[in-house]
Structures are given as structure tokens and as C-alpha cells.
């Protein structure tokens, strides 16, 4: 878990570069610790924007280390199929298709229709469902890759 004060400082730097902090992840991959920052922007995220954010945040992380061991630092886009874990993620994803796994193991696939007061409304093939965020183990946007294929 990252310190809230450090997270706010990181968000402020990212905002100054015309982007928005989406999420922060501390991961372990191939025995390496990774401190990963996900950013979004109205005009999209490209390598140049990730590099600018990285260069501006690196000095801050040199002073206020986010984790107390050697780590790799990465800046990335959350991608088209992104994890939804915060209320703001759900409110900004209305109209998108989701894959949801509930704490009880149930899986739901449907379109996010609404977010209000910690509850989402999803239209699935089984009808409309209201789900409290606290009941969600994992939620991820679902991109329809078939709709991007060219038609001959």
C-alpha cells in the first residue's frame, strides 16, 4: 500500500503534464519488485507522455521511496482492458462491457449502465443486476476485439 501523501504528490505531478493518475500498483514479476503507475489522458497515452511523466516523478521517488527495497519503476497506460478497483474507475467506465468476479465466485459479464453510491448497475444476458463494490473481487473492462477486424 502506498502512502496517501506520496500518492497525492504523484497525482499532482501527473496533472501538471496533462494526464491523470489512474492507479498505482506494486507488483512482483520474475523476482523483481515493480512500482508501476498507470496514467490516462483525454488525448490518449503514448510512449512520449509516459517518458515525460517518468522523468518528472523519478526525482520525487528518489527522495520519498515508495517501497523499501530495490524496485523497477514503470509508467504505463491501463490499457483498453483495464482493472476497475476504485469508485472513479467505475464512474468513468459507464457504457463499457465488463467481466466481474464476485467474492462468492459468481461471474458476471455485462454492460456497465450506472454507478451510484458504491453500487453499480450491470445489464447482462440474465437481466439487470445491482452489485455493491464491496461484493466485487475483481472487475475488468472487456474490449470487443472482433469489432476491430476489417470487413472484406
MODELLER restraints for C-alpha pairs under 7 A, 6 or more apart:
rsr = mdl.restraints
at = mdl.atoms
rsr.add(forms.Gaussian(group=physical.xy_distance, feature=features.Distance(at['CA:2:A'], at['CA:66:A']), mean=6.44, stdev=0.5))
rsr.add(forms.Gaussian(group=physical.xy_distance, feature=features.Distance(at['CA:10:A'], at['CA:57:A']), mean=6.70, stdev=0.5))
rsr.add(forms.Gaussian(group=physical.xy_distance, feature=features.Distance(at['CA:11:A'], at['CA:20:A']), mean=6.84, stdev=0.5))
rsr.add(forms.Gaussian(group=physical.xy_distance, feature=features.Distance(at['CA:11:A'], at['CA:21:A']), mean=5.39, stdev=0.5))
rsr.add(forms.Gaussian(group=physical.xy_distance, feature=features.Distance(at['CA:13:A'], at['CA:57:A']), mean=6.98, stdev=0.5))
rsr.add(forms.Gaussian(group=physical.xy_distance, feature=features.Distance(at['CA:14:A'], at['CA:20:A']), mean=5.86, stdev=0.5))
rsr.add(forms.Gaussian(group=physical.xy_distance, feature=features.Distance(at['CA:14:A'], at['CA:21:A']), mean=6.38, stdev=0.5))
rsr.add(forms.Gaussian(group=physical.xy_distance, feature=features.Distance(at['CA:14:A'], at['CA:53:A']), mean=6.26, stdev=0.5))
rsr.add(forms.Gaussian(group=physical.xy_distance, feature=features.Distance(at['CA:18:A'], at['CA:41:A']), mean=6.80, stdev=0.5))
rsr.add(forms.Gaussian(group=physical.xy_distance, feature=features.Distance(at['CA:19:A'], at['CA:39:A']), mean=6.46, stdev=0.5))
rsr.add(forms.Gaussian(group=physical.xy_distance, feature=features.Distance(at['CA:19:A'], at['CA:40:A']), mean=5.67, stdev=0.5))
rsr.add(forms.Gaussian(group=physical.xy_distance, feature=features.Distance(at['CA:19:A'], at['CA:41:A']), mean=4.58, stdev=0.5))
rsr.add(forms.Gaussian(group=physical.xy_distance, feature=features.Distance(at['CA:20:A'], at['CA:39:A']), mean=5.49, stdev=0.5))
rsr.add(forms.Gaussian(group=physical.xy_distance, feature=features.Distance(at['CA:20:A'], at['CA:40:A']), mean=5.20, stdev=0.5))
rsr.add(forms.Gaussian(group=physical.xy_distance, feature=features.Distance(at['CA:20:A'], at['CA:41:A']), mean=6.01, stdev=0.5))
rsr.add(forms.Gaussian(group=physical.xy_distance, feature=features.Distance(at['CA:21:A'], at['CA:38:A']), mean=6.28, stdev=0.5))
rsr.add(forms.Gaussian(group=physical.xy_distance, feature=features.Distance(at['CA:21:A'], at['CA:39:A']), mean=4.72, stdev=0.5))
rsr.add(forms.Gaussian(group=physical.xy_distance, feature=features.Distance(at['CA:21:A'], at['CA:40:A']), mean=6.54, stdev=0.5))
rsr.add(forms.Gaussian(group=physical.xy_distance, feature=features.Distance(at['CA:22:A'], at['CA:38:A']), mean=5.28, stdev=0.5))
rsr.add(forms.Gaussian(group=physical.xy_distance, feature=features.Distance(at['CA:22:A'], at['CA:39:A']), mean=4.98, stdev=0.5))
rsr.add(forms.Gaussian(group=physical.xy_distance, feature=features.Distance(at['CA:22:A'], at['CA:40:A']), mean=6.13, stdev=0.5))
rsr.add(forms.Gaussian(group=physical.xy_distance, feature=features.Distance(at['CA:23:A'], at['CA:37:A']), mean=6.12, stdev=0.5))
rsr.add(forms.Gaussian(group=physical.xy_distance, feature=features.Distance(at['CA:23:A'], at['CA:38:A']), mean=5.18, stdev=0.5))
rsr.add(forms.Gaussian(group=physical.xy_distance, feature=features.Distance(at['CA:24:A'], at['CA:36:A']), mean=5.80, stdev=0.5))
rsr.add(forms.Gaussian(group=physical.xy_distance, feature=features.Distance(at['CA:24:A'], at['CA:37:A']), mean=4.62, stdev=0.5))
rsr.add(forms.Gaussian(group=physical.xy_distance, feature=features.Distance(at['CA:24:A'], at['CA:38:A']), mean=6.13, stdev=0.5))
rsr.add(forms.Gaussian(group=physical.xy_distance, feature=features.Distance(at['CA:25:A'], at['CA:35:A']), mean=6.06, stdev=0.5))
rsr.add(forms.Gaussian(group=physical.xy_distance, feature=features.Distance(at['CA:25:A'], at['CA:36:A']), mean=5.08, stdev=0.5))
rsr.add(forms.Gaussian(group=physical.xy_distance, feature=features.Distance(at['CA:25:A'], at['CA:37:A']), mean=6.39, stdev=0.5))
rsr.add(forms.Gaussian(group=physical.xy_distance, feature=features.Distance(at['CA:26:A'], at['CA:34:A']), mean=5.67, stdev=0.5))
rsr.add(forms.Gaussian(group=physical.xy_distance, feature=features.Distance(at['CA:26:A'], at['CA:35:A']), mean=4.76, stdev=0.5))
rsr.add(forms.Gaussian(group=physical.xy_distance, feature=features.Distance(at['CA:26:A'], at['CA:36:A']), mean=6.21, stdev=0.5))
rsr.add(forms.Gaussian(group=physical.xy_distance, feature=features.Distance(at['CA:27:A'], at['CA:33:A']), mean=5.82, stdev=0.5))
rsr.add(forms.Gaussian(group=physical.xy_distance, feature=features.Distance(at['CA:27:A'], at['CA:34:A']), mean=5.09, stdev=0.5))
rsr.add(forms.Gaussian(group=physical.xy_distance, feature=features.Distance(at['CA:27:A'], at['CA:35:A']), mean=6.63, stdev=0.5))
rsr.add(forms.Gaussian(group=physical.xy_distance, feature=features.Distance(at['CA:28:A'], at['CA:34:A']), mean=5.98, stdev=0.5))
rsr.add(forms.Gaussian(group=physical.xy_distance, feature=features.Distance(at['CA:32:A'], at['CA:71:A']), mean=6.70, stdev=0.5))
rsr.add(forms.Gaussian(group=physical.xy_distance, feature=features.Distance(at['CA:33:A'], at['CA:70:A']), mean=6.94, stdev=0.5))
rsr.add(forms.Gaussian(group=physical.xy_distance, feature=features.Distance(at['CA:33:A'], at['CA:71:A']), mean=4.71, stdev=0.5))
rsr.add(forms.Gaussian(group=physical.xy_distance, feature=features.Distance(at['CA:33:A'], at['CA:72:A']), mean=6.28, stdev=0.5))
rsr.add(forms.Gaussian(group=physical.xy_distance, feature=features.Distance(at['CA:34:A'], at['CA:71:A']), mean=5.27, stdev=0.5))
rsr.add(forms.Gaussian(group=physical.xy_distance, feature=features.Distance(at['CA:34:A'], at['CA:72:A']), mean=4.71, stdev=0.5))
rsr.add(forms.Gaussian(group=physical.xy_distance, feature=features.Distance(at['CA:34:A'], at['CA:73:A']), mean=5.89, stdev=0.5))
rsr.add(forms.Gaussian(group=physical.xy_distance, feature=features.Distance(at['CA:35:A'], at['CA:71:A']), mean=6.55, stdev=0.5))
rsr.add(forms.Gaussian(group=physical.xy_distance, feature=features.Distance(at['CA:35:A'], at['CA:72:A']), mean=6.07, stdev=0.5))
rsr.add(forms.Gaussian(group=physical.xy_distance, feature=features.Distance(at['CA:35:A'], at['CA:73:A']), mean=4.91, stdev=0.5))
rsr.add(forms.Gaussian(group=physical.xy_distance, feature=features.Distance(at['CA:35:A'], at['CA:74:A']), mean=6.33, stdev=0.5))
rsr.add(forms.Gaussian(group=physical.xy_distance, feature=features.Distance(at['CA:36:A'], at['CA:73:A']), mean=5.88, stdev=0.5))
rsr.add(forms.Gaussian(group=physical.xy_distance, feature=features.Distance(at['CA:36:A'], at['CA:74:A']), mean=4.69, stdev=0.5))
rsr.add(forms.Gaussian(group=physical.xy_distance, feature=features.Distance(at['CA:36:A'], at['CA:75:A']), mean=5.77, stdev=0.5))
rsr.add(forms.Gaussian(group=physical.xy_distance, feature=features.Distance(at['CA:37:A'], at['CA:74:A']), mean=6.25, stdev=0.5))
rsr.add(forms.Gaussian(group=physical.xy_distance, feature=features.Distance(at['CA:37:A'], at['CA:75:A']), mean=4.81, stdev=0.5))
rsr.add(forms.Gaussian(group=physical.xy_distance, feature=features.Distance(at['CA:37:A'], at['CA:76:A']), mean=6.25, stdev=0.5))
rsr.add(forms.Gaussian(group=physical.xy_distance, feature=features.Distance(at['CA:38:A'], at['CA:75:A']), mean=5.90, stdev=0.5))
rsr.add(forms.Gaussian(group=physical.xy_distance, feature=features.Distance(at['CA:38:A'], at['CA:76:A']), mean=4.88, stdev=0.5))
rsr.add(forms.Gaussian(group=physical.xy_distance, feature=features.Distance(at['CA:38:A'], at['CA:77:A']), mean=5.16, stdev=0.5))
rsr.add(forms.Gaussian(group=physical.xy_distance, feature=features.Distance(at['CA:38:A'], at['CA:78:A']), mean=5.42, stdev=0.5))
rsr.add(forms.Gaussian(group=physical.xy_distance, feature=features.Distance(at['CA:39:A'], at['CA:76:A']), mean=6.23, stdev=0.5))
rsr.add(forms.Gaussian(group=physical.xy_distance, feature=features.Distance(at['CA:39:A'], at['CA:77:A']), mean=5.27, stdev=0.5))
rsr.add(forms.Gaussian(group=physical.xy_distance, feature=features.Distance(at['CA:39:A'], at['CA:78:A']), mean=6.77, stdev=0.5))
rsr.add(forms.Gaussian(group=physical.xy_distance, feature=features.Distance(at['CA:40:A'], at['CA:77:A']), mean=6.18, stdev=0.5))
rsr.add(forms.Gaussian(group=physical.xy_distance, feature=features.Distance(at['CA:45:A'], at['CA:77:A']), mean=6.14, stdev=0.5))
rsr.add(forms.Gaussian(group=physical.xy_distance, feature=features.Distance(at['CA:50:A'], at['CA:75:A']), mean=5.49, stdev=0.5))
rsr.add(forms.Gaussian(group=physical.xy_distance, feature=features.Distance(at['CA:50:A'], at['CA:76:A']), mean=6.18, stdev=0.5))
rsr.add(forms.Gaussian(group=physical.xy_distance, feature=features.Distance(at['CA:54:A'], at['CA:75:A']), mean=6.12, stdev=0.5))
rsr.add(forms.Gaussian(group=physical.xy_distance, feature=features.Distance(at['CA:80:A'], at['CA:143:A']), mean=6.43, stdev=0.5))
rsr.add(forms.Gaussian(group=physical.xy_distance, feature=features.Distance(at['CA:81:A'], at['CA:140:A']), mean=6.32, stdev=0.5))
rsr.add(forms.Gaussian(group=physical.xy_distance, feature=features.Distance(at['CA:81:A'], at['CA:141:A']), mean=4.83, stdev=0.5))
rsr.add(forms.Gaussian(group=physical.xy_distance, feature=features.Distance(at['CA:81:A'], at['CA:142:A']), mean=5.47, stdev=0.5))
rsr.add(forms.Gaussian(group=physical.xy_distance, feature=features.Distance(at['CA:81:A'], at['CA:143:A']), mean=5.96, stdev=0.5))
rsr.add(forms.Gaussian(group=physical.xy_distance, feature=features.Distance(at['CA:82:A'], at['CA:140:A']), mean=5.42, stdev=0.5))
rsr.add(forms.Gaussian(group=physical.xy_distance, feature=features.Distance(at['CA:82:A'], at['CA:141:A']), mean=5.47, stdev=0.5))
rsr.add(forms.Gaussian(group=physical.xy_distance, feature=features.Distance(at['CA:83:A'], at['CA:139:A']), mean=5.87, stdev=0.5))
rsr.add(forms.Gaussian(group=physical.xy_distance, feature=features.Distance(at['CA:83:A'], at['CA:140:A']), mean=4.32, stdev=0.5))
rsr.add(forms.Gaussian(group=physical.xy_distance, feature=features.Distance(at['CA:83:A'], at['CA:141:A']), mean=6.60, stdev=0.5))
rsr.add(forms.Gaussian(group=physical.xy_distance, feature=features.Distance(at['CA:84:A'], at['CA:90:A']), mean=6.30, stdev=0.5))
rsr.add(forms.Gaussian(group=physical.xy_distance, feature=features.Distance(at['CA:84:A'], at['CA:139:A']), mean=5.34, stdev=0.5))
rsr.add(forms.Gaussian(group=physical.xy_distance, feature=features.Distance(at['CA:84:A'], at['CA:140:A']), mean=5.50, stdev=0.5))
rsr.add(forms.Gaussian(group=physical.xy_distance, feature=features.Distance(at['CA:87:A'], at['CA:118:A']), mean=6.85, stdev=0.5))
rsr.add(forms.Gaussian(group=physical.xy_distance, feature=features.Distance(at['CA:90:A'], at['CA:115:A']), mean=6.40, stdev=0.5))
rsr.add(forms.Gaussian(group=physical.xy_distance, feature=features.Distance(at['CA:91:A'], at['CA:115:A']), mean=5.49, stdev=0.5))
rsr.add(forms.Gaussian(group=physical.xy_distance, feature=features.Distance(at['CA:94:A'], at['CA:112:A']), mean=5.16, stdev=0.5))
rsr.add(forms.Gaussian(group=physical.xy_distance, feature=features.Distance(at['CA:94:A'], at['CA:113:A']), mean=5.55, stdev=0.5))
rsr.add(forms.Gaussian(group=physical.xy_distance, feature=features.Distance(at['CA:94:A'], at['CA:114:A']), mean=6.04, stdev=0.5))
rsr.add(forms.Gaussian(group=physical.xy_distance, feature=features.Distance(at['CA:95:A'], at['CA:111:A']), mean=6.14, stdev=0.5))
rsr.add(forms.Gaussian(group=physical.xy_distance, feature=features.Distance(at['CA:95:A'], at['CA:112:A']), mean=5.37, stdev=0.5))
rsr.add(forms.Gaussian(group=physical.xy_distance, feature=features.Distance(at['CA:95:A'], at['CA:113:A']), mean=5.71, stdev=0.5))
rsr.add(forms.Gaussian(group=physical.xy_distance, feature=features.Distance(at['CA:96:A'], at['CA:111:A']), mean=5.57, stdev=0.5))
rsr.add(forms.Gaussian(group=physical.xy_distance, feature=features.Distance(at['CA:96:A'], at['CA:112:A']), mean=5.67, stdev=0.5))
rsr.add(forms.Gaussian(group=physical.xy_distance, feature=features.Distance(at['CA:96:A'], at['CA:141:A']), mean=6.67, stdev=0.5))
rsr.add(forms.Gaussian(group=physical.xy_distance, feature=features.Distance(at['CA:97:A'], at['CA:110:A']), mean=5.45, stdev=0.5))
rsr.add(forms.Gaussian(group=physical.xy_distance, feature=features.Distance(at['CA:97:A'], at['CA:111:A']), mean=4.21, stdev=0.5))
rsr.add(forms.Gaussian(group=physical.xy_distance, feature=features.Distance(at['CA:97:A'], at['CA:112:A']), mean=6.10, stdev=0.5))
rsr.add(forms.Gaussian(group=physical.xy_distance, feature=features.Distance(at['CA:97:A'], at['CA:141:A']), mean=5.77, stdev=0.5))
rsr.add(forms.Gaussian(group=physical.xy_distance, feature=features.Distance(at['CA:97:A'], at['CA:142:A']), mean=5.15, stdev=0.5))
rsr.add(forms.Gaussian(group=physical.xy_distance, feature=features.Distance(at['CA:98:A'], at['CA:109:A']), mean=5.64, stdev=0.5))
rsr.add(forms.Gaussian(group=physical.xy_distance, feature=features.Distance(at['CA:98:A'], at['CA:110:A']), mean=5.50, stdev=0.5))
rsr.add(forms.Gaussian(group=physical.xy_distance, feature=features.Distance(at['CA:98:A'], at['CA:111:A']), mean=5.99, stdev=0.5))
rsr.add(forms.Gaussian(group=physical.xy_distance, feature=features.Distance(at['CA:98:A'], at['CA:112:A']), mean=6.68, stdev=0.5))
rsr.add(forms.Gaussian(group=physical.xy_distance, feature=features.Distance(at['CA:98:A'], at['CA:139:A']), mean=6.74, stdev=0.5))
rsr.add(forms.Gaussian(group=physical.xy_distance, feature=features.Distance(at['CA:98:A'], at['CA:140:A']), mean=5.57, stdev=0.5))
rsr.add(forms.Gaussian(group=physical.xy_distance, feature=features.Distance(at['CA:98:A'], at['CA:141:A']), mean=4.39, stdev=0.5))
rsr.add(forms.Gaussian(group=physical.xy_distance, feature=features.Distance(at['CA:98:A'], at['CA:142:A']), mean=5.00, stdev=0.5))
rsr.add(forms.Gaussian(group=physical.xy_distance, feature=features.Distance(at['CA:99:A'], at['CA:108:A']), mean=5.98, stdev=0.5))
rsr.add(forms.Gaussian(group=physical.xy_distance, feature=features.Distance(at['CA:99:A'], at['CA:109:A']), mean=4.66, stdev=0.5))
rsr.add(forms.Gaussian(group=physical.xy_distance, feature=features.Distance(at['CA:99:A'], at['CA:110:A']), mean=6.90, stdev=0.5))
rsr.add(forms.Gaussian(group=physical.xy_distance, feature=features.Distance(at['CA:99:A'], at['CA:139:A']), mean=5.75, stdev=0.5))
rsr.add(forms.Gaussian(group=physical.xy_distance, feature=features.Distance(at['CA:99:A'], at['CA:140:A']), mean=5.36, stdev=0.5))
rsr.add(forms.Gaussian(group=physical.xy_distance, feature=features.Distance(at['CA:99:A'], at['CA:141:A']), mean=6.29, stdev=0.5))
rsr.add(forms.Gaussian(group=physical.xy_distance, feature=features.Distance(at['CA:99:A'], at['CA:142:A']), mean=6.23, stdev=0.5))
rsr.add(forms.Gaussian(group=physical.xy_distance, feature=features.Distance(at['CA:100:A'], at['CA:107:A']), mean=5.64, stdev=0.5))
rsr.add(forms.Gaussian(group=physical.xy_distance, feature=features.Distance(at['CA:100:A'], at['CA:108:A']), mean=5.05, stdev=0.5))
rsr.add(forms.Gaussian(group=physical.xy_distance, feature=features.Distance(at['CA:100:A'], at['CA:109:A']), mean=6.20, stdev=0.5))
rsr.add(forms.Gaussian(group=physical.xy_distance, feature=features.Distance(at['CA:100:A'], at['CA:138:A']), mean=5.83, stdev=0.5))
rsr.add(forms.Gaussian(group=physical.xy_distance, feature=features.Distance(at['CA:100:A'], at['CA:139:A']), mean=4.40, stdev=0.5))
rsr.add(forms.Gaussian(group=physical.xy_distance, feature=features.Distance(at['CA:100:A'], at['CA:140:A']), mean=6.52, stdev=0.5))
rsr.add(forms.Gaussian(group=physical.xy_distance, feature=features.Distance(at['CA:101:A'], at['CA:107:A']), mean=4.57, stdev=0.5))
rsr.add(forms.Gaussian(group=physical.xy_distance, feature=features.Distance(at['CA:101:A'], at['CA:108:A']), mean=6.45, stdev=0.5))
rsr.add(forms.Gaussian(group=physical.xy_distance, feature=features.Distance(at['CA:101:A'], at['CA:136:A']), mean=6.16, stdev=0.5))
rsr.add(forms.Gaussian(group=physical.xy_distance, feature=features.Distance(at['CA:101:A'], at['CA:137:A']), mean=5.60, stdev=0.5))
rsr.add(forms.Gaussian(group=physical.xy_distance, feature=features.Distance(at['CA:101:A'], at['CA:138:A']), mean=5.18, stdev=0.5))
rsr.add(forms.Gaussian(group=physical.xy_distance, feature=features.Distance(at['CA:101:A'], at['CA:139:A']), mean=6.34, stdev=0.5))
rsr.add(forms.Gaussian(group=physical.xy_distance, feature=features.Distance(at['CA:102:A'], at['CA:135:A']), mean=5.72, stdev=0.5))
rsr.add(forms.Gaussian(group=physical.xy_distance, feature=features.Distance(at['CA:102:A'], at['CA:136:A']), mean=4.41, stdev=0.5))
rsr.add(forms.Gaussian(group=physical.xy_distance, feature=features.Distance(at['CA:102:A'], at['CA:137:A']), mean=4.96, stdev=0.5))
rsr.add(forms.Gaussian(group=physical.xy_distance, feature=features.Distance(at['CA:102:A'], at['CA:138:A']), mean=6.83, stdev=0.5))
rsr.add(forms.Gaussian(group=physical.xy_distance, feature=features.Distance(at['CA:103:A'], at['CA:135:A']), mean=5.62, stdev=0.5))
rsr.add(forms.Gaussian(group=physical.xy_distance, feature=features.Distance(at['CA:103:A'], at['CA:136:A']), mean=5.71, stdev=0.5))
rsr.add(forms.Gaussian(group=physical.xy_distance, feature=features.Distance(at['CA:103:A'], at['CA:137:A']), mean=4.89, stdev=0.5))
rsr.add(forms.Gaussian(group=physical.xy_distance, feature=features.Distance(at['CA:109:A'], at['CA:124:A']), mean=6.06, stdev=0.5))
rsr.add(forms.Gaussian(group=physical.xy_distance, feature=features.Distance(at['CA:110:A'], at['CA:122:A']), mean=5.75, stdev=0.5))
rsr.add(forms.Gaussian(group=physical.xy_distance, feature=features.Distance(at['CA:110:A'], at['CA:123:A']), mean=5.24, stdev=0.5))
rsr.add(forms.Gaussian(group=physical.xy_distance, feature=features.Distance(at['CA:110:A'], at['CA:124:A']), mean=4.19, stdev=0.5))
rsr.add(forms.Gaussian(group=physical.xy_distance, feature=features.Distance(at['CA:111:A'], at['CA:122:A']), mean=5.36, stdev=0.5))
rsr.add(forms.Gaussian(group=physical.xy_distance, feature=features.Distance(at['CA:111:A'], at['CA:123:A']), mean=5.15, stdev=0.5))
rsr.add(forms.Gaussian(group=physical.xy_distance, feature=features.Distance(at['CA:111:A'], at['CA:124:A']), mean=6.54, stdev=0.5))
rsr.add(forms.Gaussian(group=physical.xy_distance, feature=features.Distance(at['CA:112:A'], at['CA:121:A']), mean=6.11, stdev=0.5))
rsr.add(forms.Gaussian(group=physical.xy_distance, feature=features.Distance(at['CA:112:A'], at['CA:122:A']), mean=4.61, stdev=0.5))
rsr.add(forms.Gaussian(group=physical.xy_distance, feature=features.Distance(at['CA:112:A'], at['CA:123:A']), mean=6.61, stdev=0.5))
rsr.add(forms.Gaussian(group=physical.xy_distance, feature=features.Distance(at['CA:113:A'], at['CA:121:A']), mean=5.45, stdev=0.5))
rsr.add(forms.Gaussian(group=physical.xy_distance, feature=features.Distance(at['CA:113:A'], at['CA:122:A']), mean=5.53, stdev=0.5))
rsr.add(forms.Gaussian(group=physical.xy_distance, feature=features.Distance(at['CA:113:A'], at['CA:123:A']), mean=6.71, stdev=0.5))
rsr.add(forms.Gaussian(group=physical.xy_distance, feature=features.Distance(at['CA:114:A'], at['CA:120:A']), mean=5.50, stdev=0.5))
rsr.add(forms.Gaussian(group=physical.xy_distance, feature=features.Distance(at['CA:114:A'], at['CA:121:A']), mean=4.99, stdev=0.5))
rsr.add(forms.Gaussian(group=physical.xy_distance, feature=features.Distance(at['CA:115:A'], at['CA:121:A']), mean=6.45, stdev=0.5))
rsr.add(forms.Gaussian(group=physical.xy_distance, feature=features.Distance(at['CA:118:A'], at['CA:132:A']), mean=5.85, stdev=0.5))
rsr.add(forms.Gaussian(group=physical.xy_distance, feature=features.Distance(at['CA:118:A'], at['CA:133:A']), mean=5.58, stdev=0.5))
rsr.add(forms.Gaussian(group=physical.xy_distance, feature=features.Distance(at['CA:119:A'], at['CA:130:A']), mean=6.56, stdev=0.5))
rsr.add(forms.Gaussian(group=physical.xy_distance, feature=features.Distance(at['CA:119:A'], at['CA:131:A']), mean=5.46, stdev=0.5))
rsr.add(forms.Gaussian(group=physical.xy_distance, feature=features.Distance(at['CA:119:A'], at['CA:132:A']), mean=4.27, stdev=0.5))
rsr.add(forms.Gaussian(group=physical.xy_distance, feature=features.Distance(at['CA:119:A'], at['CA:133:A']), mean=5.74, stdev=0.5))
rsr.add(forms.Gaussian(group=physical.xy_distance, feature=features.Distance(at['CA:120:A'], at['CA:130:A']), mean=5.62, stdev=0.5))
rsr.add(forms.Gaussian(group=physical.xy_distance, feature=features.Distance(at['CA:120:A'], at['CA:131:A']), mean=5.29, stdev=0.5))
rsr.add(forms.Gaussian(group=physical.xy_distance, feature=features.Distance(at['CA:120:A'], at['CA:132:A']), mean=6.35, stdev=0.5))
rsr.add(forms.Gaussian(group=physical.xy_distance, feature=features.Distance(at['CA:121:A'], at['CA:128:A']), mean=6.77, stdev=0.5))
rsr.add(forms.Gaussian(group=physical.xy_distance, feature=features.Distance(at['CA:121:A'], at['CA:129:A']), mean=5.60, stdev=0.5))
rsr.add(forms.Gaussian(group=physical.xy_distance, feature=features.Distance(at['CA:121:A'], at['CA:130:A']), mean=4.48, stdev=0.5))
rsr.add(forms.Gaussian(group=physical.xy_distance, feature=features.Distance(at['CA:121:A'], at['CA:131:A']), mean=6.40, stdev=0.5))
rsr.add(forms.Gaussian(group=physical.xy_distance, feature=features.Distance(at['CA:122:A'], at['CA:128:A']), mean=5.60, stdev=0.5))
rsr.add(forms.Gaussian(group=physical.xy_distance, feature=features.Distance(at['CA:122:A'], at['CA:129:A']), mean=5.24, stdev=0.5))
rsr.add(forms.Gaussian(group=physical.xy_distance, feature=features.Distance(at['CA:122:A'], at['CA:130:A']), mean=6.43, stdev=0.5))
rsr.add(forms.Gaussian(group=physical.xy_distance, feature=features.Distance(at['CA:123:A'], at['CA:129:A']), mean=6.40, stdev=0.5))
